[in-house]
Amino acid sequence: MATVIASQVTSLAEARAALEAARSSGVAAELESPPDAAAVYGVLWFAELNRALLAEFPGQPFTLTLDCGDRADLAHAALVEGIKRIRFSGHPEAAKALCDIAGQLGAEFVAD
């Protein structure tokens, strides 16, 4: 399946627009947060965005990648809150541990 990429999603309206476009095109959407979004906007904000989109667009395939920068604590919190794809650029040992946790939770881990 082809993918529509919507980078720098910072609002519910932007995310909705990307998912509507993907749905009307019959493709999956890949939503990306801005760099360091977990620290700037907060993990819970993106977790609630994710939950709202799942409820509003049932059956529409999409991924939401939350950039956690070098903050292992925020990356872990994102995984606990159900974010299924995180980006992390911190210490390699922390990355290894987070990658393991992500795998256990059925999430994807992207190291920068």
Backbone as CSV, one residue per row, in Angstrom:
resi,resn,N_x,N_y,N_z,CA_x,CA_y,CA_z,C_x,C_y,C_z
1,MET,0.850,-1.185,0.000,0.000,0.000,0.000,0.892,1.245,0.000
2,ALA,0.562,2.211,-0.812,1.310,3.462,-0.877,1.076,4.267,0.403
3,THR,1.963,5.194,0.663,1.871,5.986,1.881,1.862,7.472,1.567
4,VAL,0.976,8.193,2.204,0.974,9.648,2.158,1.746,10.109,3.385
5,ILE,2.732,10.966,3.200,3.522,11.436,4.334,3.118,12.870,4.668
6,ALA,2.760,13.094,5.910,2.420,14.434,6.390,3.433,14.794,7.457
7,SER,4.428,15.566,7.099,5.462,15.900,8.080,5.041,17.098,8.918
8,GLN,5.663,17.194,10.062,5.458,18.318,10.969,3.994,18.509,11.388
9,VAL,3.331,17.427,11.721,1.954,17.498,12.212,1.988,18.042,13.631
10,THR,1.390,19.208,13.809,1.412,19.858,15.118,0.020,20.177,15.658
11,SER,-1.008,19.744,14.928,-2.361,20.026,15.408,-3.308,18.914,14.978
12,LEU,-4.426,18.832,15.656,-5.450,17.871,15.303,-5.970,18.158,13.898
13,ALA,-6.121,19.424,13.560,-6.617,19.795,12.222,-5.671,19.308,11.130
14,GLU,-4.366,19.472,11.322,-3.396,18.989,10.328,-3.449,17.472,10.198
15,ALA,-3.543,16.797,11.323,-3.595,15.331,11.302,-4.875,14.848,10.628
16,ARG,-5.989,15.482,10.946,-7.256,15.114,10.303,-7.183,15.304,8.795
17,ALA,-6.624,16.424,8.368,-6.511,16.698,6.935,-5.664,15.633,6.245
18,ALA,-4.577,15.236,6.869,-3.713,14.206,6.287,-4.443,12.871,6.201
19,LEU,-5.186,12.521,7.250,-5.912,11.255,7.231,-7.078,11.279,6.244
20,GLU,-7.737,12.411,6.115,-8.805,12.538,5.112,-8.226,12.369,3.707
21,ALA,-7.090,13.003,3.450,-6.448,12.877,2.138,-6.038,11.434,1.871
22,ALA,-5.490,10.794,2.868,-5.082,9.396,2.712,-6.297,8.507,2.465
23,ARG,-7.357,8.732,3.232,-8.568,7.919,3.075,-9.167,8.088,1.685
24,SER,-9.239,9.332,1.228,-9.838,9.565,-0.093,-8.970,9.004,-1.220
25,SER,-7.674,8.848,-0.960,-6.767,8.269,-1.957,-6.614,6.758,-1.793
26,GLY,-7.166,6.212,-0.714,-7.072,4.781,-0.475,-5.691,4.318,-0.054
27,VAL,-4.961,5.174,0.654,-3.611,4.838,1.099,-3.479,5.034,2.603
28,ALA,-2.377,4.567,3.153,-2.072,4.779,4.570,-1.413,6.144,4.735
29,ALA,-1.497,6.673,5.936,-0.872,7.956,6.244,0.253,7.749,7.244
30,GLU,1.338,8.441,7.043,2.443,8.419,7.990,2.610,9.833,8.528
31,LEU,2.244,10.026,9.782,2.286,11.336,10.413,3.563,11.460,11.233
32,GLU,4.244,12.574,11.089,5.505,12.829,11.788,5.363,14.059,12.669
33,SER,5.864,13.959,13.883,5.906,15.136,14.744,7.127,15.973,14.370
34,PRO,7.156,17.220,14.802,8.366,18.019,14.620,9.493,17.478,15.509
35,PRO,10.729,17.881,15.246,11.837,17.471,16.118,11.583,17.886,17.570
36,ASP,11.950,16.998,18.490,11.817,17.238,19.930,10.382,17.529,20.374
37,ALA,9.413,17.031,19.634,8.013,17.326,19.938,7.584,16.810,21.305
38,ALA,8.157,15.695,21.754,7.773,15.168,23.065,8.062,16.180,24.164
39,ALA,9.169,16.895,24.043,9.529,17.903,25.044,8.773,19.215,24.825
40,VAL,8.560,19.576,23.572,7.928,20.860,23.262,6.413,20.816,23.489
41,TYR,5.754,19.796,22.960,4.295,19.703,23.040,3.819,18.817,24.185
42,GLY,4.635,17.852,24.541,4.286,16.919,25.601,3.846,15.569,25.055
43,VAL,4.260,14.538,25.743,3.903,13.178,25.356,2.392,12.987,25.402
44,LEU,1.756,13.475,26.453,0.316,13.263,26.595,-0.482,13.944,25.494
45,TRP,0.003,15.081,25.009,-0.682,15.765,23.913,-0.702,14.863,22.685
46,PHE,0.454,14.286,22.347,0.512,13.403,21.188,-0.221,12.091,21.439
47,ALA,-0.203,11.588,22.648,-0.947,10.370,22.962,-2.446,10.610,22.770
48,GLU,-2.945,11.755,23.218,-4.359,12.086,23.049,-4.692,12.322,21.578
49,LEU,-3.775,12.948,20.844,-3.962,13.118,19.404,-4.106,11.749,18.745
50,ASN,-3.224,10.833,19.093,-3.259,9.478,18.541,-4.585,8.795,18.868
51,ARG,-5.019,8.883,20.116,-6.278,8.251,20.520,-7.474,8.869,19.787
52,ALA,-7.455,10.184,19.637,-8.553,10.855,18.931,-8.610,10.410,17.471
53,LEU,-7.460,10.288,16.846,-7.431,9.867,15.441,-7.870,8.419,15.287
54,LEU,-7.460,7.562,16.203,-7.889,6.160,16.149,-9.408,6.054,16.275
55,ALA,-9.997,6.872,17.140,-11.439,6.850,17.339,-12.187,7.459,16.141
56,GLU,-11.642,8.516,15.585,-12.310,9.232,14.501,-12.140,8.556,13.143
57,PHE,-11.055,7.815,12.967,-10.753,7.186,11.682,-10.562,5.675,11.845
58,PRO,-11.584,4.980,12.339,-11.432,3.533,12.520,-11.208,2.852,11.164
59,GLY,-10.255,1.954,11.149,-9.972,1.227,9.920,-9.042,1.942,8.964
60,GLN,-8.771,3.213,9.186,-7.851,3.950,8.314,-6.426,3.718,8.816
61,PRO,-5.582,3.071,8.023,-4.216,2.816,8.492,-3.382,4.091,8.543
62,PHE,-2.729,4.282,9.682,-1.799,5.403,9.821,-0.797,5.089,10.921
63,THR,0.326,5.766,10.847,1.292,5.723,11.937,1.569,7.159,12.356
64,LEU,1.833,7.311,13.618,2.216,8.605,14.175,3.574,8.409,14.826
65,THR,4.575,9.096,14.304,5.917,9.010,14.868,6.150,10.220,15.756
66,LEU,6.459,9.957,17.018,6.742,11.030,17.963,8.243,11.144,18.156
67,ASP,8.789,12.297,17.847,10.213,12.555,18.031,10.459,12.938,19.488
68,CYS,11.251,12.124,20.157,11.538,12.332,21.574,12.906,12.959,21.804
69,GLY,13.595,13.329,20.725,14.921,13.928,20.865,15.840,12.984,21.614
70,ASP,16.571,13.536,22.568,17.505,12.706,23.350,16.967,12.382,24.740
71,ARG,15.654,12.548,24.923,15.023,12.335,26.224,14.479,10.915,26.363
72,ALA,15.257,10.052,26.990,14.842,8.664,27.187,13.581,8.583,28.047
73,ASP,13.461,9.473,29.029,12.272,9.448,29.889,11.003,9.715,29.094
74,LEU,11.085,10.652,28.163,9.914,10.967,27.346,9.634,9.863,26.327
75,ALA,10.678,9.260,25.805,10.500,8.145,24.873,9.803,6.983,25.577
76,HIS,10.230,6.698,26.794,9.603,5.627,27.571,8.147,5.974,27.868
77,ALA,7.895,7.197,28.251,6.525,7.630,28.539,5.640,7.500,27.299
78,ALA,6.193,7.834,26.135,5.428,7.722,24.886,5.033,6.276,24.623
79,LEU,5.951,5.367,24.849,5.648,3.949,24.654,4.570,3.483,25.629
80,VAL,4.684,3.912,26.885,3.701,3.539,27.906,2.322,4.099,27.548
81,GLU,2.280,5.265,26.942,1.014,5.907,26.569,0.425,5.362,25.269
82,GLY,1.108,4.408,24.650,0.540,3.762,23.468,0.991,4.297,22.130
83,ILE,1.957,5.197,22.131,2.508,5.657,20.851,3.258,4.466,20.245
84,LYS,2.944,4.130,19.015,3.482,2.911,18.410,4.736,3.133,17.561
85,ARG,5.198,4.376,17.466,6.440,4.637,16.726,7.107,5.864,17.336
86,ILE,8.311,5.669,17.855,9.046,6.794,18.451,10.393,6.942,17.764
87,ARG,10.880,8.173,17.778,12.217,8.494,17.274,13.029,8.985,18.467
88,PHE,14.284,8.512,18.570,15.132,8.839,19.715,16.563,9.054,19.234
89,SER,17.210,10.086,19.766,18.579,10.415,19.348,19.540,10.488,20.530
90,GLY,19.176,9.847,21.619,19.994,9.931,22.826,21.069,8.868,22.922
91,HIS,21.522,8.652,24.122,22.623,7.744,24.435,22.357,6.341,23.877
92,PRO,23.374,5.710,23.284,23.196,4.375,22.696,22.692,3.313,23.674
93,GLU,23.114,3.370,24.931,22.625,2.389,25.908,21.137,2.596,26.187
94,ALA,20.728,3.848,26.262,19.303,4.146,26.452,18.523,3.705,25.219
95,ALA,19.095,3.924,24.043,18.445,3.517,22.800,18.231,2.006,22.770
96,LYS,19.235,1.266,23.217,19.126,-0.189,23.236,17.978,-0.641,24.149
97,ALA,17.907,-0.053,25.323,16.845,-0.396,26.271,15.474,-0.007,25.721
98,LEU,15.376,1.179,25.136,14.097,1.630,24.582,13.668,0.769,23.401
99,CYS,14.609,0.354,22.603,14.308,-0.526,21.471,13.725,-1.844,21.981
100,ASP,14.286,-2.368,23.050,13.785,-3.602,23.648,12.369,-3.408,24.182
101,ILE,12.135,-2.312,24.871,10.801,-2.017,25.412,9.796,-1.854,24.276
102,ALA,10.200,-1.127,23.235,9.314,-0.935,22.095,8.915,-2.275,21.488
103,GLY,9.881,-3.146,21.332,9.593,-4.474,20.790,8.603,-5.247,21.636
104,GLN,8.753,-5.163,22.947,7.829,-5.852,23.854,6.421,-5.306,23.749
105,LEU,6.301,-4.021,23.414,4.992,-3.375,23.346,4.418,-3.345,21.923
106,GLY,5.122,-3.968,20.989,4.660,-3.978,19.609,4.785,-2.629,18.923
107,ALA,5.750,-1.842,19.377,5.984,-0.520,18.821,7.272,-0.519,17.993
108,GLU,7.422,0.513,17.187,8.636,0.679,16.391,9.543,1.714,17.050
109,PHE,10.829,1.476,16.948,11.830,2.375,17.494,12.714,2.840,16.356
110,VAL,12.859,4.141,16.207,13.717,4.710,15.169,14.815,5.498,15.872
111,ALA,16.056,5.083,15.658,17.195,5.794,16.245,17.732,6.785,15.237
112,ASP,18.037,7.978,15.716,18.676,9.001,14.866,20.153,9.047,15.133
